[in-house]
Amino acid sequence: MKMQRSGEQWLILFMLCPYRHPATAKWYDRRDSVFIEFLVADSKDVKVDFGKTKCGFSCTGGTDNAKLANEIDLFDAIDESQSKHKRTDRSVLCYLRKAQPGKAWPRLTKEKAKLSWLSVDFNNWKDWEDDSEEEMGNFDQFSDMMNNMGGEDDLADLDGADDVRIFPFHHASISRLPLSRSEPVLGVM
């Protein structure tokens, strides 16, 4: 059972918490959900609390075992019972199910203030309002997949690290880069 906390309770918990530094995070919006990725390598003692309009995160991580904590007043309400998180060796990915699916979030936070630790994940950002019906079906399938999963242990590995192949490249292997798209690359070994 998830506890509901008032704004004052969140503030007291945050102020009494020995964690003082915020974790670096990236976020992106989808039709039915919002994703937040806290970029903490080797995180331990991960705690994620979902409230109706808040998200709290704390952990110990990094090579220096720094104590990190973030509290986010969200732009809009979420369904905290459907929200989940997954810890990997490189980060903690949070899936926040929107209370009002189909409503775009122009920002993650309630306030318009720029937070130094938070940025938009442009690699995963998609203007879903302009998408075709076929692409929408793909997002709906992804949302359904996330909804059918259990807690953090059941969340699929979304890193994609197992799918990456790295090939050696040496900058000296290119004698000259093309000047235009129509000009071929010369001297590539």
N, C-alpha and C positions, 0 to 999 in steps of 0.2 A: 504494500500500500504506500503510495506516495503522499508525503506531507505537503500541505498548502502552507505557505509562509507569507506573512504580510510584508510590506515594504520595510517597516521598522525591524522586523525579525531578520530580514536579509542583511540590512545595514549592520545590525549588532553582530551577527555571525561573521560578516566580512571584517569588521573592525577588531573583533576578538581573535580572529584567525591569525596564526603565526605566519601565514603566507603573505608576502608583501609585494612581490613582483608579478606583473601580469605575464601570461604566456602569449607569445606571438600567435596570431590566428588569421585564417583566411576564411571567407564565406562566399556562398553563391546561392542564388534563388532558383527554384523550380516551381512548376505549376502547383503541386500539392505539398511541397516541403521546402525547407531551407537547410543547407548543410553548413556546418562550422567545423573547420579542421584546426585543432590546436597543435602547433608544430613544436612538439616536445619529444626529443629523442630519449629513449630508454626511460620512459615515465614509470613511476611506481606510485602506489597508494592513490590511484585515480579515483576522484569523486566527481560525479556529474549530477546536478540537481536540476530538474525541469519544473518550472512553475508555469502558471497560466501565461504570464507576460515576462518571465525572467528565465535566465539560464545561468547556473553557477557551475564553475569548473575549478578544481584544485588538484594538484599533484606535486610530487617531487620528481625532478628529472634533470637530464643533462649530465655531463661529465662531472660537474661540481655538486650534483644533487641539490640544486636550488629548489626552494619552496615557491611554487607559483600558484596564483589564484586569479580568476577573472569572474566578474559578475556583469551580466549584460541585461539591461532593461530592453526587451525586444520591441521592435517596431509594431508588432501586432500580436494577437493571442495565438497560442499553439495548443495542440492536444497533447498534454504532458504524458498521458497514459500510452500514447502511440509513438512517443519520441524515444530514441535509442542512441547508444554510443558504442563505438568499437575502438579498442586500443590496439595499436601496432607498435613495432619497434621505433618507428619514426614520428608517429603522431597519434592523436586521439580524434576520431571523426565522429561528429554528432549529427544525427538525423532528427530534425525538428519537424514534426507533422503540423502543417498549418491548420488552425481552427476553421479558416475560411479558404478552402482550396480554390485556386483560380485567381486569387487576388495577388498581384505583383507587390513585392516589397522593394521600394526604391533604395532602402538602406536596412541594415540589420538592427540598428539601435533606435530607440524611441526619440532620442535627442539627435539633432543634426550635427553635433560636435564631432570633430575628427579625432579618433583615438589612435595614438601612435602605434599601438600593438595590433591593430585590426586593419586588414586590407581586403579588397575584393579579389577573389580567385578567378582571374580572367581566363585561365586555362579551362575552367569548367563552366564559366558563365555562358548562358544562352538566352537570347531574347525569345522566350517561348511564346509570347503574345502574338508574334508574327509567323509562327511555325505552321507547316502544313498539317493536315489531319493525320497523315502517316507518321510523322515525327511525334505528334502528340500521343499516338498509341504507344510508341516506344517509352515515353516518359511515364504514361499510365501503367505500363507493365512493370517498369522499374519501381514505381511507388507501391504497386501491389506486392511485388517481391519483398520490399522492405517491410510492408505491413504484415506479411505472413511469417516473418522471422520473429524469433523470440528475443531474449535479452542480448546483452553485449557479446556473450559467447557464441550466439547463433548468427550474428551478423556476418555476412560474407566478407571475405578479404577484398577490400576495394583498392588496395595499394596498386595492384597490377605489376608488382616488382618481379613476380615470377615470369611475366610475359616479355620482359625487356632483355634484348640481346645487345651487348656492347661490342663494337668492333674497333680495333686500334686505328687511329688516324694520326697522321703526322702532317703538320702545316706545310712542311717543305715538299710534300708530294704534289702540291698544286703550284705550277709555275706561273699561271696567270688566271685571274678570275674573268668571267665573261663581262662585257660592257653592256650588253642588252640581253633580253630574253631569247632573241633569235640567234645570238652568237653562241656556238657550242663551247663547252669548257675544254680547254686544251691542256695537255700535260698532266692529266690525272692518272696516277699509277694504279 
